[in-house]
Amino acid sequence: MPATNPTVSLTQGAVTLSATFSANTAGSGTINVNLGFNNGDVTPAIPADNATAGSALIYGSFYNGTTNDISFGTQTPKVVMTDTNGLGSSPTSCSLDVYANNGGGLAWGSVATGTPSGNSVTIPATALGGSSTLDFEPGQQVIAVSCH
């Protein structure tokens, strides 16, 4: 993920996901980003996204191989996802879901939503609550985009 232009765009099968982050605000290093469908292609294995009633269309793995946090401000990234096969059975909403520890152990949680149009959805950047920041800690962080 580029440090000076924090936009990443990847394609996995028929799905393209682009995420634009706020400027890097603390820490430095390389974050490796991969996409998968969680059918054995996301390692280490994670539970299926159950943050919303919909089905996850794509999973993203962000791996910070450094020993320090890398921070991208106080907003979620703007996410644009396109699936040339379609987004499912006429979804009315799509969510950016995060697999994180929110004080009670690792669990899926929805952090932002967008309205699909055709075969794509744009989930706008959303302010995180309170004094929260978007930090990539050392190791793997996982997101998913689900539509319902």
C-alpha positions, -999 to +999 in steps of 0.1 A: +000+000+000+017+033-011+027+056+017+024+088-003-008+079-022-029+058+001-051+042-025-051+005-032-069-012-060-070-050-064-089-075-085-098-111-075-119-130-100-148-108-111-144-084-081-124-052-081-120-034-048-105+001-044-099+017-010-088+053-005-074+061+029-068+094+046-032+106+046-008+085+067-007+103+101+017+081+122+041+052+117+058+040+086+063+007+069+048-015+043+013-029+045+007-059+022-029-061+009-046-092-006-082-101-016-100-134-012-133-151-010-126-169+024-128-203+008-093-212+019-077-183+002-075-161+034-048-172+058-048-175+087-084-188+084-111-164+097-147-170+105-173-160+079-184-123+081-216-122+102-218-085+109-249-080+087-277-102+074-261-102+039-234-123+024-198-112+021-187-107-015-150-102-009-125-102+020-094-080+023-064-089+043-041-061+054-007-073+068+015-049+087+049-066+089+065-039+110+067-037+148+048-004+150+012+008+143+006+026+110-022+051+113-045+067+086-064+093+106-099+092+120-120+079+091-127+046+074-114+044+038-137+052+009-144+018-007-155+012-043-163-024-052-175-037-085-185-073-092-190-080-129-211-110-119-235-088-100-239-080-063-265-107-055-303-106-053-310-069-057-293-057-025-304-023-011-273-018+011-236-029+013-214-027+044-177-024+051-172-049+079-141-052+101-129-082+121-115-067+152-112-069+190-137-044+204-131-053+240-149-086+240-126-107+217-124-108+180-157-103+162-172-089+130-186-053+131-200-030+104-183+004+102-197+020+071-225+015+045-233+025+010-261+020-016-254-002-045-260+009-081-259-018-108-228-040-103-210-017-080-212+001-047-194+031-032-191+031+006-180+067+015-154+074+041-170+076+076-157+093+107-148+068+134-164+074+168-149+094+197-111+096+196-107+064+175-081+062+147-077+038+118-046+019+129-030-011+113-013-029+142+015-053+135+001-085+120-030-091+100-062-071+099-092-083+079-122-065+063-151-077+042-177-060+020-211-076+023-244-068+006-279-074+017 
